[in-house]
């Protein structure tokens, strides 16, 4: 049984995918400071009352103690103090699995659960990110801008050139931010930070969160040599109920 390395970025259903594998296959992982039965850990982890408290019950895998199923969030091991480590991906042995989804769904989930770019502790300034991008790629004779509204005053040819470089100016600032952070893959726009798009192309298995849900885990389990079962189906129904209005 080849080792599976599960990779995902915030808001794409990493823990959902992990538990699909745990409930539907013989793959197992160890958890941090927790050697209880899988059933006990499952009950505590998924004892979620509302989306706003989503992170409060998380029980993280321990890659240092695991052998056949390893878990990587945001390009790093949870035990690491580094947010992103490019060597993590390159050094993975076995099957490299990527969980992704379209960026609109990802950001909707992340915003509701206050994770990743929407973690209030990170205090990310969306306007500054967009303006910095513009000022870094603009032609030397183009105006320097200091507010998002000034981008709407650019000439059409300037906006067209910016779009070619993935900066598409929408009326709504957040929509521009979403486009800037995304890359077209499999007829969808997906998150692209830290060369995430490159990793998806290199993956042995790449699964869209929405496809995993719609197939009751089937599209994730079948490449691993398994089929969905009652436990996976019941878990998926619970997951959909927990994320009602977001998926």
PLY file of the C-alpha trace (Angstrom):
ply
format ascii 1.0
element vertex 247
property float x
property float y
property float z
element edge 246
property int vertex1
property int vertex2
end_header
0.00 0.00 0.00
1.64 3.22 -1.21
1.86 6.11 1.22
-0.67 8.87 0.55
0.30 12.52 1.08
-2.85 14.62 1.37
-2.23 18.27 0.40
-4.71 21.13 0.53
-5.05 24.85 1.17
-7.44 26.53 3.60
-11.12 26.29 2.75
-10.92 23.33 0.35
-12.12 20.60 2.70
-8.87 19.04 3.85
-10.31 17.46 6.99
-13.37 16.26 5.08
-11.09 14.50 2.57
-8.94 13.06 5.37
-11.94 11.47 7.05
-13.29 10.16 3.73
-10.02 8.20 3.48
-10.07 7.10 7.12
-13.69 5.93 6.91
-13.45 4.40 3.45
-10.02 2.74 3.28
-7.42 0.87 5.32
-5.18 3.94 5.40
-4.55 5.30 8.87
-2.72 8.20 10.50
-1.71 9.04 14.05
-3.06 12.14 15.79
-1.23 14.66 17.91
-1.11 13.58 21.56
-4.15 11.42 21.01
-4.12 7.62 20.85
-7.83 7.05 21.30
-9.86 4.94 18.90
-10.75 6.37 15.51
-14.40 6.41 16.52
-13.69 8.50 19.63
-11.56 10.99 17.71
-14.20 11.23 14.99
-16.94 12.06 17.50
-14.90 14.84 19.12
-13.52 16.31 15.90
-16.91 16.56 14.20
-18.80 17.76 17.25
-19.37 21.08 15.50
-22.30 23.25 16.53
-21.97 25.97 13.91
-19.66 27.15 11.13
-18.34 30.03 13.24
-16.81 27.54 15.72
-15.52 25.20 13.01
-11.87 25.22 14.12
-12.52 24.75 17.82
-12.82 20.94 17.66
-10.04 20.17 15.16
-7.77 17.24 16.00
-4.69 17.32 13.79
-2.79 14.35 12.37
0.80 13.87 13.50
3.02 13.29 10.48
6.00 12.41 12.65
4.16 9.37 13.98
2.20 8.45 10.83
3.46 6.10 8.14
0.90 5.51 5.39
-1.23 8.70 5.46
0.38 12.13 5.86
-1.43 15.47 6.00
-0.22 18.86 4.74
-2.08 22.15 5.05
-1.00 25.34 3.24
2.17 23.71 1.94
3.50 22.79 5.39
3.33 20.28 8.19
1.18 21.49 11.12
4.14 20.89 13.45
6.25 23.36 11.47
6.49 27.04 12.35
6.87 27.83 8.63
3.66 28.60 6.70
5.01 27.33 3.40
7.97 25.06 2.75
8.64 24.19 -0.94
10.67 21.14 0.07
7.57 19.55 1.64
6.03 18.86 -1.77
9.24 17.87 -3.50
10.21 15.37 -0.80
6.88 13.56 -0.51
7.25 9.80 -1.05
4.31 7.83 -2.42
1.12 9.19 -3.95
0.73 12.94 -3.89
-2.93 13.83 -3.47
-4.28 17.37 -3.89
-7.68 18.55 -2.72
-8.90 21.76 -4.37
-12.07 23.53 -5.44
-13.10 26.63 -7.37
-11.90 29.78 -5.66
-15.39 31.20 -5.13
-16.39 28.13 -3.10
-13.03 28.07 -1.33
-13.19 31.72 -0.29
-16.85 31.42 0.74
-15.97 28.52 3.06
-12.80 30.20 4.32
-14.58 33.47 5.03
-17.35 31.73 7.00
-14.82 29.72 9.01
-12.34 32.61 9.38
-9.33 30.69 8.08
-6.46 31.39 5.69
-6.75 34.80 4.06
-9.83 35.44 6.20
-8.24 34.76 9.57
-8.88 38.01 11.50
-5.55 37.60 13.28
-3.70 37.99 9.98
-5.26 41.38 9.23
-4.83 41.06 5.44
-5.36 44.32 3.54
-7.00 43.32 0.25
-6.78 46.81 -1.27
-3.04 47.01 -0.56
-2.45 43.60 -2.18
-4.20 44.73 -5.36
-2.46 48.12 -5.48
0.94 46.56 -4.84
0.34 44.13 -7.68
-0.63 46.93 -10.05
2.31 49.15 -9.13
4.71 46.22 -9.58
3.53 45.27 -13.08
2.45 48.59 -14.60
4.35 50.18 -17.46
6.80 52.88 -16.40
4.68 55.69 -17.91
1.43 54.55 -16.27
0.14 56.40 -13.20
0.95 55.20 -9.70
-2.29 54.61 -7.82
-3.01 54.95 -4.12
-6.65 53.80 -3.98
-8.71 51.07 -5.63
-11.08 53.61 -7.18
-8.22 55.06 -9.24
-7.87 51.76 -11.09
-11.26 52.38 -12.71
-9.86 55.52 -14.35
-7.26 53.60 -16.33
-7.56 53.41 -20.11
-9.19 50.33 -21.63
-5.92 49.21 -23.23
-4.22 49.43 -19.83
-6.91 47.32 -18.21
-6.60 44.81 -21.04
-2.83 44.53 -20.50
-3.35 44.10 -16.77
-5.85 41.29 -17.39
-3.25 39.48 -19.49
-1.10 39.51 -16.33
-4.02 38.16 -14.24
-5.07 41.50 -12.73
-8.63 42.00 -13.96
-10.27 45.17 -12.66
-13.86 44.62 -11.56
-16.17 47.19 -10.04
-16.14 45.22 -6.78
-12.74 45.12 -5.07
-13.31 41.64 -3.64
-14.05 40.20 -7.10
-10.75 41.64 -8.34
-8.97 40.06 -5.37
-10.53 36.66 -6.14
-9.41 36.83 -9.78
-5.92 37.94 -8.80
-5.53 35.01 -6.42
-6.73 32.43 -8.95
-5.61 30.42 -11.95
-7.66 28.60 -14.60
-7.54 24.83 -14.17
-9.98 22.20 -15.40
-12.37 24.94 -16.60
-12.43 26.53 -13.14
-10.52 29.31 -11.45
-8.64 27.89 -8.47
-6.33 29.30 -5.80
-2.82 29.84 -7.12
-0.65 31.06 -4.21
2.73 29.38 -3.70
2.58 27.75 -7.17
-0.38 25.65 -6.04
-1.42 25.26 -9.69
1.93 23.65 -10.50
1.47 21.14 -7.72
-1.95 20.13 -9.02
-0.45 19.37 -12.42
2.24 17.25 -10.75
-0.16 15.39 -8.43
-0.87 11.69 -8.77
-4.47 12.37 -7.74
-6.30 15.71 -7.79
-9.89 15.90 -6.51
-12.33 18.79 -6.45
-14.10 19.08 -3.09
-17.46 19.45 -4.83
-16.87 16.27 -6.85
-15.95 14.35 -3.69
-19.20 15.48 -2.09
-21.38 14.74 -5.13
-19.94 11.21 -5.46
-20.11 10.47 -1.72
-16.35 10.16 -1.68
-16.19 7.90 -4.73
-13.92 10.05 -6.91
-11.37 10.16 -4.07
-11.62 6.55 -2.96
-11.55 4.84 -6.36
-8.03 6.01 -7.35
-6.90 4.52 -4.02
-8.50 1.17 -4.87
-11.67 1.48 -2.75
-15.37 2.24 -3.15
-17.65 4.39 -1.08
-19.53 2.82 1.82
-22.33 3.61 4.26
-20.05 5.34 6.77
-18.67 7.65 4.08
-22.15 8.44 2.77
-23.45 9.27 6.25
-20.39 11.41 6.94
-20.88 13.29 3.66
-24.52 13.98 4.50
-23.45 15.35 7.88
-20.76 17.49 6.24
-23.27 18.96 3.79
-25.64 19.77 6.63
-22.85 21.49 8.58
-22.00 23.58 5.51
-25.58 24.36 4.54
-25.77 27.46 2.36
-22.02 27.38 1.61
-21.77 24.48 -0.86
0 1
1 2
2 3
3 4
4 5
5 6
6 7
7 8
8 9
9 10
10 11
11 12
12 13
13 14
14 15
15 16
16 17
17 18
18 19
19 20
20 21
21 22
22 23
23 24
24 25
25 26
26 27
27 28
28 29
29 30
30 31
31 32
32 33
33 34
34 35
35 36
36 37
37 38
38 39
39 40
40 41
41 42
42 43
43 44
44 45
45 46
46 47
47 48
48 49
49 50
50 51
51 52
52 53
53 54
54 55
55 56
56 57
57 58
58 59
59 60
60 61
61 62
62 63
63 64
64 65
65 66
66 67
67 68
68 69
69 70
70 71
71 72
72 73
73 74
74 75
75 76
76 77
77 78
78 79
79 80
80 81
81 82
82 83
83 84
84 85
85 86
86 87
87 88
88 89
89 90
90 91
91 92
92 93
93 94
94 95
95 96
96 97
97 98
98 99
99 100
100 101
101 102
102 103
103 104
104 105
105 106
106 107
107 108
108 109
109 110
110 111
111 112
112 113
113 114
114 115
115 116
116 117
117 118
118 119
119 120
120 121
121 122
122 123
123 124
124 125
125 126
126 127
127 128
128 129
129 130
130 131
131 132
132 133
133 134
134 135
135 136
136 137
137 138
138 139
139 140
140 141
141 142
142 143
143 144
144 145
145 146
146 147
147 148
148 149
149 150
150 151
151 152
152 153
153 154
154 155
155 156
156 157
157 158
158 159
159 160
160 161
161 162
162 163
163 164
164 165
165 166
166 167
167 168
168 169
169 170
170 171
171 172
172 173
173 174
174 175
175 176
176 177
177 178
178 179
179 180
180 181
181 182
182 183
183 184
184 185
185 186
186 187
187 188
188 189
189 190
190 191
191 192
192 193
193 194
194 195
195 196
196 197
197 198
198 199
199 200
200 201
201 202
202 203
203 204
204 205
205 206
206 207
207 208
208 209
209 210
210 211
211 212
212 213
213 214
214 215
215 216
216 217
217 218
218 219
219 220
220 221
221 222
222 223
223 224
224 225
225 226
226 227
227 228
228 229
229 230
230 231
231 232
232 233
233 234
234 235
235 236
236 237
237 238
238 239
239 240
240 241
241 242
242 243
243 244
244 245
245 246
